Amino acid sequence: MNRTIMRVACILSMSGGLLALPGAGAAAQTRNAREGIVGTWLVEVTLRNCETNAPLHTDNAVISFHWGGTISESARGAAFAPGQRGAGHGSWIHHGAGIYAQKLIAPVTYDTQPNLPGTPTFDPTRPAGPGFFAGWQTVTHTLQLKGDELVSSGTNAFHRFDGSVYRTGCSTAVARRFE
């Protein structure tokens, strides 16, 4: 009987150990994710004059860096009409020493005319903006991870559906990890 109890106790302790392994793996995975870029980030993007680096406009986005090097992004752009810019998708790579590169693409679903304050055609009831053609936007940034903060800088380009580029720009961003 004692031998049976010992066997059952041994089996239960081994089972408990095996059941604990997934939790331990998840904890290790969380620690590893915290050491890298993987996760969801709240981003403040500042559009900048490419020649002077002067800030032009600031907006917000949410971006997720997934295991395997893919990106999901949702940006709020005041210059876009409602529903005009779709979610971004892309890729990232780690260069080492906390430096990463990202490239993403987002659809621009329909054309809008420019609506700029100070111009004769300005309509204050519409979003102020430079106007966009249907096509897509690309964003390419170099990122530096500093604990639970990311800082980045790079470029963006707007393409018509035929692939031709009609506008480029520069931007910087600061992000904090979403908990």
C-alpha positions in Angstrom: 0.0 0.0 0.0 2.8 2.4 0.9 4.4 1.5 -2.4 1.1 2.4 -4.3 0.8 5.7 -2.5 4.4 6.5 -3.4 3.8 5.7 -7.0 0.6 7.9 -7.1 2.5 10.7 -5.4 5.4 10.4 -7.8 3.0 10.4 -10.8 1.1 13.4 -9.5 4.2 15.4 -8.8 5.5 14.6 -12.3 2.1 15.5 -13.8 2.1 18.8 -11.8 5.6 19.5 -13.1 4.5 18.8 -16.7 1.4 21.0 -16.2 3.7 23.8 -14.9 5.9 23.7 -18.0 3.5 25.6 -20.3 3.1 28.3 -17.7 6.9 28.5 -17.3 7.2 28.6 -21.1 4.7 31.5 -21.3 6.6 33.4 -18.6 9.8 32.9 -20.4 8.1 34.0 -23.7 6.8 37.1 -21.9 10.3 37.9 -20.6 11.8 37.4 -24.1 9.1 39.6 -25.6 9.8 42.3 -23.0 13.4 42.2 -24.1 12.5 42.9 -27.7 10.1 44.8 -29.9 7.3 42.1 -30.0 4.1 43.5 -28.5 1.6 46.4 -28.9 2.8 50.0 -28.8 1.0 53.4 -28.5 2.7 55.7 -30.9 2.9 59.5 -31.3 4.0 60.3 -34.9 5.3 63.7 -35.9 5.4 64.6 -39.5 8.4 66.8 -40.3 9.9 69.0 -42.9 12.6 66.8 -44.5 15.0 69.7 -45.0 14.7 71.5 -41.7 13.3 68.7 -39.4 10.7 71.2 -38.2 7.6 69.6 -36.9 4.5 69.9 -39.1 1.8 67.8 -37.4 1.4 65.2 -34.7 -0.9 62.2 -34.8 -1.4 58.9 -33.0 -1.3 55.3 -34.0 -1.3 51.8 -32.5 1.2 49.3 -33.9 1.8 45.6 -33.1 5.0 43.9 -33.8 4.4 40.2 -34.1 6.7 37.1 -33.6 8.1 36.2 -37.0 8.6 39.8 -38.2 5.2 41.1 -39.2 3.4 44.3 -38.3 -0.2 45.4 -37.9 -0.9 49.1 -37.6 -3.9 51.3 -37.1 -3.3 55.1 -37.6 -5.5 58.1 -37.0 -4.7 60.7 -39.5 -6.5 64.0 -39.3 -5.6 64.9 -42.9 -7.5 61.8 -44.2 -11.2 61.8 -44.7 -13.2 59.2 -42.6 -12.4 55.7 -43.9 -9.9 56.9 -46.5 -6.8 55.3 -45.0 -6.9 51.6 -44.1 -4.9 49.6 -41.6 -1.2 49.2 -42.2 0.6 45.8 -42.6 4.3 45.2 -42.9 7.5 43.7 -41.7 10.3 44.3 -39.2 13.8 43.0 -38.7 16.3 43.2 -35.8 19.7 44.6 -36.7 21.1 44.1 -33.2 21.9 46.4 -30.2 18.3 47.5 -29.9 18.1 48.7 -33.5 15.2 47.6 -35.8 13.9 48.4 -39.2 10.2 48.5 -40.2 8.4 48.9 -43.5 4.6 49.0 -43.8 2.0 49.7 -46.4 -1.5 51.0 -45.9 -4.3 51.4 -48.5 -5.6 54.8 -49.4 -9.1 53.9 -50.6 -10.4 56.9 -52.4 -9.3 60.4 -53.8 -9.9 63.6 -51.9 -9.2 67.1 -53.1 -6.8 69.4 -51.2 -8.4 71.5 -48.5 -5.8 73.8 -47.1 -6.5 76.8 -44.8 -5.6 80.1 -46.5 -6.5 78.8 -50.0 -9.5 80.1 -51.9 -11.1 76.6 -51.9 -10.7 76.0 -48.2 -13.9 74.5 -46.6 -13.8 74.5 -42.8 -16.5 71.8 -42.7 -14.1 69.3 -44.3 -10.9 67.8 -42.9 -7.9 70.1 -43.6 -5.4 68.3 -45.7 -3.3 68.2 -48.8 -5.6 65.8 -50.7 -4.8 62.2 -51.5 -5.1 59.9 -54.5 -6.4 56.4 -54.2 -3.5 54.0 -53.9 -1.3 53.3 -50.9 1.1 54.8 -48.4 4.4 53.3 -47.4 6.3 54.1 -44.2 9.9 53.1 -43.6 11.5 53.8 -40.2 14.6 52.8 -38.2 13.7 52.2 -34.6 15.7 52.2 -31.4 14.4 50.2 -28.4 15.0 51.9 -25.1 13.4 49.7 -22.4 9.6 50.1 -22.8 10.0 53.0 -25.2 10.7 53.1 -28.9 12.0 56.1 -30.9 12.2 56.2 -34.6 12.7 58.2 -37.7 12.2 57.7 -41.4 10.2 58.5 -44.5 6.8 58.0 -46.0 5.6 58.0 -49.6 2.2 58.1 -51.3 1.6 56.1 -54.4 -1.2 56.1 -57.0 -2.7 52.8 -58.0 -0.4 52.7 -61.0 2.6 52.7 -58.6 3.8 56.3 -59.3 4.9 58.3 -56.3 3.1 61.7 -55.9 4.3 62.8 -52.4 7.0 61.9 -50.0 7.7 63.1 -46.4 9.7 62.5 -43.2 8.5 61.7 -39.7 9.7 60.7 -36.3 7.9 58.7 -33.6 7.9 58.0 -30.0 6.1 54.9 -28.7 5.4 53.3 -25.3 4.5 49.7 -24.8 0.8 49.0 -24.2 0.4 46.9 -21.0 
